[in-house]
C-alpha cells in the first residue's frame, strides 16, 4: 500500500509526488500473477472502506474486504490485491500493479485507522 506521511502540506506534496513517480515507473504485474488470500484470521475492525484526503492534491480510498482482498484507488491509479491484518501488523500485495508493503497499524478510534509502512504514517477515516 502506499501511504502519505502528512505532517504538513509540504510533506504531503512530496509524498504525493513520490506516488505519482512510482505509478509512472511501475511495471504492470503479469497477467498470471495471483495472490492467495491468507487463511489466518483478520482483524475484523479493519474491514470496510477507508479514505485519505490531501487538500488540493488527491483523494485515496482503500477498501479492505472480509475475504482478505482489497481495492485501492487514487485520482491517478487503482489496483487490487490481498492483505493481512492481525495483532497490529499488516501487509499487502497487489495483483495488477507493482505494489507490496507491510508495517503496523492501530485504531485511534472505531473510525480512525493509523497505518505505518515504508513511506511513513498516514491516518485514514472510515467511510460511512
Protein Blocks (a to p, Z undefined) as FASTA:
>chain_A
ZZdddfbfklmmmmmmmmmmmmmmpccddfklccdddfbdcdfklgccdddddehibccd
ddddfkopacdddfkbccddddddeehiacdddfkbccddddddddfblkbccdddfkoc
cdddddZZ
